[in-house]
């Protein structure tokens, strides 16, 4: 493997952990029990999915709240398979090493990142890091067009901080993504580099903020990736059936409608 390829894979792995709860995904390959094949889930009438509670817009276990786009997508997939959905709630560092579930949404569509034990469905969304811009500011279309006086918030030691630093841009480091987005929204800086889902969710909750989102990092491959359904220790037959369901959900607009309920644009992989 070349040094560039190794660096790129390492960068993607780091980004995924930071932005899409990869501690859960790692737990899938570390669990002691095996997930089930198509024949086994059909026999049980249930397919299980890992999710992390209180992580909207991804997922929530609280009654009366939006369940999260991962939960809604999981339910749609289960329904398409004529199965019930069981949610395995995972709290990193407490249950990740004992979890046993069949599928994990938002798994990076890269075998080197997902791991050898995880089979991947077809990609269903283009994800990654976006640029949130404060009210009244004109978004740049590419991060390389940022001016020196356009200060951008970044997470400490994140890949985005490295990419912007190498490009000679002005950055301000943060330890917490929520603080960073809120400071940007108050006009404390021009913009911030955050996950597409988190920025979109903030705009949905605070439409008065005037925050705008630009996919300014699409030209940086380490900050943009496709996501699939990860199926741990499963079989090709289950992957094929999940792919058929995803094709239908994509074609009839179900995937787009689910994302839209959380303010997220569905971007074709």
C-alpha positions as CSV (number, residue, x, y, z in Angstrom):
1,X,0.0,0.0,0.0
2,X,1.4,3.5,-0.9
3,X,1.9,6.1,1.7
4,X,-0.8,8.2,0.1
5,X,-3.3,5.4,0.1
6,X,-2.5,4.6,3.8
7,X,-2.9,8.3,4.7
8,X,-6.2,8.6,2.9
9,X,-7.6,5.5,4.5
10,X,-6.4,6.7,7.9
11,X,-8.0,10.1,7.4
12,X,-11.3,8.6,6.4
13,X,-11.2,6.3,9.4
14,X,-10.5,9.3,11.7
15,X,-13.3,11.4,10.1
16,X,-15.8,8.6,10.4
17,X,-15.1,8.1,14.0
18,X,-15.4,11.8,14.7
19,X,-18.6,12.5,12.7
20,X,-20.6,9.3,12.5
21,X,-20.2,7.4,15.7
22,X,-17.8,4.8,14.4
23,X,-17.2,3.5,17.9
24,X,-20.5,1.7,17.4
25,X,-19.4,0.3,14.1
26,X,-16.1,-0.9,15.6
27,X,-18.2,-2.7,18.2
28,X,-19.9,-4.6,15.5
29,X,-16.8,-6.4,14.5
30,X,-15.6,-6.9,18.1
31,X,-18.8,-8.5,19.4
32,X,-18.6,-12.1,20.6
33,X,-21.7,-13.4,18.8
34,X,-22.3,-13.7,15.1
35,X,-25.0,-11.8,13.3
36,X,-27.6,-13.8,11.3
37,X,-27.9,-14.9,7.7
38,X,-31.0,-14.2,5.6
39,X,-32.5,-17.5,6.4
40,X,-32.0,-17.0,10.1
41,X,-33.6,-13.5,10.2
42,X,-36.5,-14.7,8.1
43,X,-37.0,-17.6,10.5
44,X,-37.0,-15.2,13.5
45,X,-39.0,-12.6,11.7
46,X,-36.7,-9.9,13.1
47,X,-33.6,-8.0,12.0
48,X,-31.6,-6.0,14.6
49,X,-29.8,-2.7,14.2
50,X,-27.3,-1.0,16.3
51,X,-27.9,2.7,17.2
52,X,-26.6,5.1,19.8
53,X,-29.3,6.8,21.9
54,X,-29.7,10.6,22.2
55,X,-27.7,11.3,19.1
56,X,-30.2,13.2,17.0
57,X,-30.5,13.6,14.0
58,X,-29.0,10.1,13.9
59,X,-31.1,8.3,16.5
60,X,-33.1,8.8,19.7
61,X,-34.6,6.4,22.3
62,X,-36.8,9.1,23.9
63,X,-40.5,8.8,23.4
64,X,-42.3,11.7,21.7
65,X,-39.2,12.9,19.9
66,X,-38.1,12.4,16.3
67,X,-36.6,8.9,16.2
68,X,-33.7,9.9,14.0
69,X,-33.0,9.2,10.3
70,X,-31.1,6.0,11.1
71,X,-34.1,4.6,12.9
72,X,-36.5,5.6,10.2
73,X,-34.3,4.1,7.5
74,X,-33.8,1.0,9.5
75,X,-37.6,0.6,9.9
76,X,-38.1,1.1,6.1
77,X,-35.5,-1.5,5.3
78,X,-37.0,-4.0,7.8
79,X,-40.4,-3.4,6.4
80,X,-39.1,-4.0,2.9
81,X,-37.7,-7.3,4.1
82,X,-41.1,-8.2,5.7
83,X,-39.4,-8.2,9.1
84,X,-39.7,-6.4,12.4
85,X,-36.9,-4.1,13.5
86,X,-35.2,-4.6,16.8
87,X,-32.9,-1.7,18.0
88,X,-29.8,-2.5,20.0
89,X,-28.9,0.6,21.9
90,X,-25.2,1.0,22.2
91,X,-23.3,3.3,24.6
92,X,-19.6,3.5,23.6
93,X,-17.1,2.2,26.2
94,X,-19.9,0.4,28.1
95,X,-21.6,-2.0,25.6
96,X,-19.7,-1.7,22.3
97,X,-17.8,-4.9,23.1
98,X,-20.8,-7.0,23.8
99,X,-23.3,-5.8,21.2
100,X,-24.8,-8.3,18.8
101,X,-26.9,-6.8,15.9
102,X,-27.3,-7.5,12.2
103,X,-26.9,-4.1,10.6
104,X,-25.4,-0.7,11.2
105,X,-26.4,2.3,9.1
106,X,-24.0,5.0,7.9
107,X,-21.1,2.6,7.5
108,X,-18.4,4.1,5.2
109,X,-18.6,2.4,1.8
110,X,-15.0,1.2,2.0
111,X,-14.0,-2.3,3.0
112,X,-10.7,-1.0,4.5
113,X,-12.7,1.2,6.9
114,X,-15.6,-1.1,7.6
115,X,-13.5,-4.1,8.3
116,X,-13.2,-7.6,6.9
117,X,-16.1,-9.0,8.9
118,X,-18.6,-6.5,7.6
119,X,-20.4,-6.9,4.3
120,X,-21.6,-3.7,2.7
121,X,-24.8,-2.9,0.9
122,X,-24.9,-0.5,-2.1
123,X,-24.2,3.1,-1.1
124,X,-27.3,5.1,-0.4
125,X,-26.0,8.6,0.6
126,X,-23.0,10.9,0.0
127,X,-21.9,12.1,3.4
128,X,-19.0,13.9,5.0
129,X,-17.9,17.3,6.2
130,X,-19.6,20.5,5.1
131,X,-19.0,24.2,5.6
132,X,-21.6,26.0,7.7
133,X,-21.6,29.8,7.1
134,X,-22.9,32.5,9.4
135,X,-26.0,34.6,8.5
136,X,-25.4,37.1,5.8
137,X,-22.1,35.7,4.6
138,X,-21.7,34.5,1.1
139,X,-20.7,30.8,1.1
140,X,-17.6,29.8,-0.9
141,X,-18.1,26.8,-3.2
142,X,-14.7,25.3,-2.4
143,X,-12.6,25.6,0.8
144,X,-9.6,26.6,-1.3
145,X,-11.4,29.9,-2.1
146,X,-11.5,30.9,1.6
147,X,-9.9,34.3,2.2
148,X,-7.4,35.0,5.0
149,X,-10.0,37.0,7.0
150,X,-12.7,34.2,6.7
151,X,-12.0,32.4,10.0
152,X,-13.3,28.8,10.1
153,X,-14.0,26.8,13.2
154,X,-12.6,23.2,13.2
155,X,-12.6,20.3,15.7
156,X,-9.2,19.9,17.5
157,X,-6.9,17.5,15.6
158,X,-9.6,16.7,13.0
159,X,-8.9,15.9,9.4
160,X,-10.7,19.2,8.4
161,X,-8.2,21.1,10.6
162,X,-5.3,19.4,8.7
163,X,-6.8,20.0,5.3
164,X,-7.5,23.7,6.0
165,X,-4.2,24.2,7.7
166,X,-2.2,22.8,4.8
167,X,-4.2,25.1,2.5
168,X,-3.1,28.1,4.6
169,X,-6.5,29.0,5.9
170,X,-7.4,30.7,9.2
171,X,-8.9,28.3,11.7
172,X,-10.0,28.3,15.3
173,X,-10.0,24.9,17.1
174,X,-12.9,23.6,19.2
175,X,-13.2,20.7,21.6
176,X,-17.0,20.4,21.1
177,X,-18.9,20.5,17.8
178,X,-22.0,22.1,19.4
179,X,-20.0,25.0,20.8
180,X,-18.4,25.5,17.4
181,X,-21.7,25.6,15.5
182,X,-23.3,27.9,18.0
183,X,-20.4,30.3,18.0
184,X,-20.5,30.4,14.2
185,X,-24.2,31.0,14.2
186,X,-23.8,34.0,16.6
187,X,-21.4,35.5,14.1
188,X,-18.2,34.8,16.0
189,X,-16.5,33.6,12.8
190,X,-17.2,33.2,9.1
191,X,-17.9,29.5,9.2
192,X,-17.2,26.1,10.6
193,X,-16.3,22.6,9.3
194,X,-18.8,20.1,10.7
195,X,-20.7,17.0,9.7
196,X,-23.4,17.5,7.1
197,X,-26.0,15.9,9.4
198,X,-25.1,18.1,12.4
199,X,-25.2,21.3,10.5
200,X,-28.4,20.4,8.7
201,X,-30.0,19.5,12.0
202,X,-29.0,22.8,13.6
203,X,-30.5,24.7,10.7
204,X,-33.7,22.7,11.0
205,X,-33.9,23.5,14.7
206,X,-32.9,27.1,14.3
207,X,-34.3,28.4,11.0
208,X,-34.0,32.0,12.3
209,X,-30.2,31.6,12.5
210,X,-29.7,32.2,8.8
211,X,-26.9,29.6,8.8
212,X,-26.2,28.3,5.3
213,X,-24.5,25.1,4.2
214,X,-22.0,24.7,1.4
215,X,-20.4,21.4,0.3
216,X,-17.1,23.1,0.1
217,X,-15.1,20.0,0.9
218,X,-16.3,17.8,-2.0
219,X,-12.9,18.4,-3.6
220,X,-11.2,16.9,-0.5
221,X,-11.6,13.1,-0.8
222,X,-10.7,12.5,2.9
223,X,-13.6,14.7,3.9
224,X,-16.3,13.2,1.7
225,X,-17.5,9.6,1.6
226,X,-20.4,7.4,0.7
227,X,-22.3,5.4,3.3
228,X,-23.9,1.9,3.2
229,X,-25.7,-0.5,5.4
230,X,-23.0,-2.6,7.2
231,X,-24.0,-6.2,7.8
232,X,-21.8,-7.9,10.3
233,X,-20.8,-11.5,9.6
234,X,-23.8,-11.9,7.4
235,X,-24.2,-13.7,4.1
236,X,-24.4,-12.5,0.5
237,X,-28.1,-13.5,0.3
238,X,-29.0,-10.9,3.0
239,X,-26.9,-8.2,1.3
240,X,-28.7,-8.9,-2.0
241,X,-32.1,-8.5,-0.3
242,X,-31.1,-5.3,1.4
243,X,-29.8,-4.0,-1.9
244,X,-33.2,-4.7,-3.5
245,X,-35.0,-2.9,-0.7
246,X,-32.6,0.1,-0.9
247,X,-33.1,0.3,-4.7
248,X,-36.9,0.6,-4.1
249,X,-36.6,3.1,-1.3
250,X,-34.3,5.2,-3.4
251,X,-36.5,5.0,-6.5
252,X,-39.7,5.9,-4.7
253,X,-38.2,8.8,-2.8
254,X,-38.5,7.2,0.7
255,X,-34.8,7.8,1.5
256,X,-35.0,11.5,0.4
257,X,-38.2,12.1,2.4
258,X,-36.7,10.6,5.6
259,X,-33.6,12.8,5.3
260,X,-35.7,15.8,4.5
261,X,-37.6,15.4,7.8
262,X,-34.3,16.1,9.6
263,X,-33.3,19.0,7.3
264,X,-30.7,16.9,5.5
265,X,-30.3,16.9,1.7
266,X,-30.2,13.4,0.1
267,X,-27.1,13.4,-2.1
268,X,-26.8,10.6,-4.5
269,X,-23.5,8.6,-4.0
